[in-house]
Amino acid sequence: MKLVTLSAVALAGSMMIMGASTASAETERHINPWQHCGIGAGIFDENGTAAAISNVIWDSGTTAVTSATMSPETCSSKEVEVARFVDETYEQLAMETAMGEGEHLTAALGLMNCGNTASQEVVSKLRADLQRESATASYAEQGHADKAFQYYNSLNQAAADCAAS
Amino acid sequence: MRRLQVTLLALLCLQSGVVMASDTALAEHPRWLSLLHFDRDGFFSKPRSAVVDDDFFLAVNGRYDPRAELSATLAALRQPPEEGELHARCRFPARALWLGQVTGEQWPQAKCPEWHEWQLENKDVEVGLIFASGYLGNPASFFGHLMLHLEKDDADQGAVLTQLLDTSMNFGADVPAEDGLAVYMAKGLFGGYEAEYSRAPFYRNTALYSEREMRDLWHYRLALPAEERKLLVAHLYEVAGKDFDYLFLNQNCASRIARTLELVVDENLTPGNAPWVTPEALVRAISEAEVQGKPLLSGVEHVPSRRLRTEWRYKALSASEQDAAMDVWPEARTLELEVDSFRRLASSRQAAVLDTLLSHAAFLKQTDEEPGLAERERQLLQARLQLPAGSELPESGAQVPLHEATPSALVRLEGVYNDELGGGSRLTLRPLQYDLLDSNATRMPNAALEIGRTEVDVGHDGLHLTKFELFQVTNLHARSVPLPILPSVAWQASTGIERSQLDCSSCLDGYATLLGGKSHRFGRHLPFAMIGGKLRSEHHQAGPAAPMARFGVLSDWSTGQRSLLQVTHVDGLKGNESRRTQWLLRHRVALSNRLDFRAGLEGDDKADEVSAGLSWYF
């Protein structure tokens, strides 16, 4: 949990550094798509309360925006599109990340605007993160939304340079 | 041709100023009727649009009167935009586009934010179809499923995109979760559901069809001219989310997509009043259709299911690597990553073995809930992450696209000799779809789905119906690779009327059977054993309910030759007279895509029969 929190804080920090100046862009950079845009809502429904399954998401420190400031436009941002893709294809993304290539991984990198050269480095970082996250048996017990959220954070950090370019 | 004639007439009328006549001609124009989906004209109801949403019509009686809808549409398009109201050209951009072309009129400018966003999202998209192969887990999916596919042009995306990020337009019924199977079937067959085009990213459909239901997908790309594509994409905006009539058999995904494509394809892609329309019928029609003198179909791409991906990976391994895979994962609950046979492989080959096992774990996760599978998958992930990146999916043999596979309807003429009844001939008709001998990987391997199979014998004493099978569904659930799998049930269900014994020609009884059991592949042979029961009428046999056992072997001798050996025992629990043991051996030789030769031996306690003949598929 500590690692996740640290990575989330790092993510928030990196987003702020590379952020644009407009208010709406700033808002989008603080979105927690799982919390604010209903991603993974089906999983929440199946498991009772969201808080019960998802300490990682709710404690991540990237939840600065209150729901009152959210709008449909915000939740249709590119960032949320990436989050939705990660949430719905996490199983394939994790597998292809371990393999080092695959169509879902290519799509995720494409969404992050990573070209071929940058992709190799991003994939290396993603593999290192996944290796760390899945190192202990507790990974197998984690909920889908938590795993997807961690991968989303990892992807945002690993591909930060792609997005900035 | 009719479309051209009507267009010319409309234009002539417009030129001559005969406004009323031009409106009439336009109102009857096939393209206008396509825009309204005005294609419902049953025996007991007046012609109408298939759209049931009032919101789709501007005239009060627009659903039933295309001319009134045309007048209302033209009037609305000519109106200047009003504050707080969405202009007609924003709501109906395809109508505006086409009517502007044929009348030459310019419509007032209007702000259309949603339509503008749709245009941006679908700028320069190519239109295609996605066919999802048949799925025996849901009666509505037995014959496969079709979706429209909007393929992004990745030239200006700045990065390599995959088709996963394309858009699907899925025409499906809105089925309340509380409807059970009986209600579902009744409403599906006789009415009660509505359907709509829903929009979703393609990856959502690959997750459902390829990963969860293990169905192969086929992407049929259409070569539509740019102007036609523009009109079709605009029309999809108009109909997205609108409620349509829905019936399983002839108001389904295939028929609605056919009607939608007919907006830009000047052909009847499927018959308007057919009792049923299958996805296969539309795919075949598209493979033969033309647009502006050129083939409509520009290419076909296969998207393999998770099961097939695993099979390809396994078959690409060498024999020693396959052994290593089996040693690492010998049974569902055991994973041994330290076995010698695996550890002595080069790291790149270890990676290939682990890629296969990871793919297999993804398959297992969808077939059942196995305790501990998540932990075994984690261990595989960890092991794979310690090895170098890189994993190309190997391809295994050419896959036959649906439109090139053997057609599903057949007529067969056989010579028959029965040692009690003598010689004669037999005519078999089967409208749909495939049996164990002519099934294939494109539809559903090791399965049968026959609807309405009818057999008529012609002998010295005249013509006799010997069998009418309303349906027969079989799924032998054969494993495609020898890796550990979770328990799965082979099953068979059928109902119809048939001869109660082979020594009579007029001893028909009704029956309904349900069997469940196991199968296991040994090389080219697939033996199976099932037990269950049979409900039957008692005109010619004893016992209305009879326990039943069936054993058999399905053997693949080569690409075009397959045989089935099967023994069935039924016991009515009323002594010897209620028992019947029947055996059969049938062999099929494919002579071409549309022709086969079949020979059979069959026997029961009363008589034996031999048959041979030719089948024509159409």
HADDOCK unambig.tbl for C-alpha pairs under 7 A between the chains (distance, minus, plus):
assign (segid A and resid 88 and name CA) (segid B and resid 204 and name CA) 6.99 0.50 0.50
assign (segid A and resid 89 and name CA) (segid B and resid 207 and name CA) 6.98 0.50 0.50
assign (segid A and resid 95 and name CA) (segid B and resid 358 and name CA) 6.79 0.50 0.50
assign (segid A and resid 98 and name CA) (segid B and resid 381 and name CA) 5.95 0.50 0.50
assign (segid A and resid 98 and name CA) (segid B and resid 384 and name CA) 5.78 0.50 0.50
assign (segid A and resid 98 and name CA) (segid B and resid 385 and name CA) 5.02 0.50 0.50
assign (segid A and resid 99 and name CA) (segid B and resid 355 and name CA) 6.46 0.50 0.50
assign (segid A and resid 99 and name CA) (segid B and resid 384 and name CA) 6.67 0.50 0.50
assign (segid A and resid 99 and name CA) (segid B and resid 389 and name CA) 5.61 0.50 0.50
assign (segid A and resid 99 and name CA) (segid B and resid 390 and name CA) 5.92 0.50 0.50
assign (segid A and resid 99 and name CA) (segid B and resid 391 and name CA) 5.73 0.50 0.50
assign (segid A and resid 100 and name CA) (segid B and resid 389 and name CA) 4.11 0.50 0.50
assign (segid A and resid 100 and name CA) (segid B and resid 390 and name CA) 4.94 0.50 0.50
assign (segid A and resid 100 and name CA) (segid B and resid 391 and name CA) 6.58 0.50 0.50
assign (segid A and resid 101 and name CA) (segid B and resid 390 and name CA) 5.80 0.50 0.50
assign (segid A and resid 101 and name CA) (segid B and resid 391 and name CA) 6.02 0.50 0.50
assign (segid A and resid 103 and name CA) (segid B and resid 162 and name CA) 6.68 0.50 0.50
assign (segid A and resid 106 and name CA) (segid B and resid 161 and name CA) 6.99 0.50 0.50
assign (segid A and resid 107 and name CA) (segid B and resid 161 and name CA) 5.52 0.50 0.50
assign (segid A and resid 107 and name CA) (segid B and resid 162 and name CA) 5.62 0.50 0.50
assign (segid A and resid 107 and name CA) (segid B and resid 164 and name CA) 6.89 0.50 0.50
assign (segid A and resid 110 and name CA) (segid B and resid 159 and name CA) 5.28 0.50 0.50
assign (segid A and resid 110 and name CA) (segid B and resid 160 and name CA) 5.58 0.50 0.50
assign (segid A and resid 110 and name CA) (segid B and resid 161 and name CA) 5.37 0.50 0.50
assign (segid A and resid 113 and name CA) (segid B and resid 158 and name CA) 6.72 0.50 0.50
assign (segid A and resid 113 and name CA) (segid B and resid 159 and name CA) 5.61 0.50 0.50
assign (segid A and resid 114 and name CA) (segid B and resid 159 and name CA) 6.40 0.50 0.50
assign (segid A and resid 115 and name CA) (segid B and resid 159 and name CA) 5.58 0.50 0.50
assign (segid A and resid 127 and name CA) (segid B and resid 385 and name CA) 6.48 0.50 0.50
assign (segid A and resid 131 and name CA) (segid B and resid 382 and name CA) 6.07 0.50 0.50
assign (segid A and resid 131 and name CA) (segid B and resid 385 and name CA) 6.21 0.50 0.50
assign (segid A and resid 134 and name CA) (segid B and resid 378 and name CA) 6.47 0.50 0.50
assign (segid A and resid 134 and name CA) (segid B and resid 382 and name CA) 6.82 0.50 0.50
assign (segid A and resid 135 and name CA) (segid B and resid 382 and name CA) 6.76 0.50 0.50
assign (segid A and resid 137 and name CA) (segid B and resid 375 and name CA) 6.75 0.50 0.50
assign (segid A and resid 140 and name CA) (segid B and resid 374 and name CA) 5.18 0.50 0.50
assign (segid A and resid 140 and name CA) (segid B and resid 375 and name CA) 5.14 0.50 0.50
assign (segid A and resid 140 and name CA) (segid B and resid 378 and name CA) 6.27 0.50 0.50
